[in-house]
Amino acid sequence: MYKNQLQELAQRSCFNLPSYTSLQEGPDHAPRFKAIVNFNGKIFKTPHYCSTLRQAEHSAAEVTLNSLTHRGPSHSLAAKILMSLCRFYF
């Protein structure tokens, strides 16, 4: 769900799609994963290890969305969104 929301935000804002990188640790029979999201040149990481890669990517997307929502987009991010929307409509 969070990965989809982040992708939709990127598409609506004319940004590059988010890219995910994963880190794996632990033995082969019990790996643990962390994920890193690159969203519009900013890096967001999962706060903890997850038992699956899918969970780690969703957690990283959630961190990204929460960061943008709670702190509000930075002025530069907000300006880029508005500029891209203005170019689209005008």
C-alpha positions in Angstrom: 0.0 0.0 0.0 2.7 2.5 1.0 4.8 1.7 -2.0 1.8 2.3 -4.3 1.1 5.6 -2.6 4.7 6.8 -3.0 4.7 5.7 -6.6 1.5 7.6 -7.3 2.9 10.7 -5.6 6.0 10.6 -7.8 3.9 10.2 -10.9 1.5 13.0 -10.0 4.4 15.2 -9.2 6.4 14.3 -12.4 9.3 13.0 -10.3 11.4 10.0 -11.0 9.9 6.8 -9.6 11.2 5.9 -6.2 14.1 3.4 -6.3 14.7 0.8 -3.6 18.0 -0.7 -2.3 18.1 -3.5 0.2 20.5 -4.6 2.9 20.4 -8.2 4.1 22.0 -9.6 7.2 21.8 -12.8 9.2 22.1 -16.5 8.3 20.5 -17.9 5.1 17.8 -19.7 7.1 16.8 -16.4 8.9 17.7 -13.3 6.9 16.7 -9.8 8.0 16.3 -6.9 5.7 16.4 -3.2 5.7 15.4 -1.0 2.7 16.5 2.4 1.5 14.3 4.5 -0.7 15.7 7.2 -3.0 12.8 9.6 -3.6 13.5 12.7 -5.6 17.1 12.7 -4.5 16.4 12.2 -0.8 17.2 9.1 1.0 14.9 7.4 3.5 15.6 4.2 5.5 13.6 1.6 7.4 14.0 2.2 11.2 14.4 -1.5 11.9 15.1 -4.9 10.3 12.2 -6.8 8.8 11.8 -10.5 8.1 11.1 -10.1 4.4 12.3 -7.8 1.7 8.8 -6.9 0.8 8.1 -5.7 4.4 11.3 -3.7 4.4 10.4 -1.9 1.2 6.9 -1.1 2.5 8.4 0.1 5.8 10.8 2.4 3.9 8.0 3.8 1.8 5.9 4.4 4.9 8.8 6.3 6.5 9.1 8.4 3.3 5.4 9.2 3.2 5.3 10.0 6.9 8.3 12.2 6.7 6.7 14.2 3.9 3.4 14.4 5.7 4.5 15.2 9.2 7.2 17.7 8.4 5.4 18.9 5.3 7.3 18.9 2.1 10.3 21.0 2.0 10.0 24.3 0.2 12.1 23.1 -2.6 10.0 19.9 -2.9 6.8 21.8 -2.7 8.0 24.3 -5.4 9.0 21.4 -7.7 5.6 19.8 -7.3 3.8 23.1 -8.0 6.1 23.9 -11.0 5.6 20.4 -12.5 1.8 20.7 -12.1 1.8 24.2 -13.6 3.7 23.0 -16.6 1.3 20.1 -17.0 -1.8 22.2 -17.0 -0.6 25.3 -18.8 
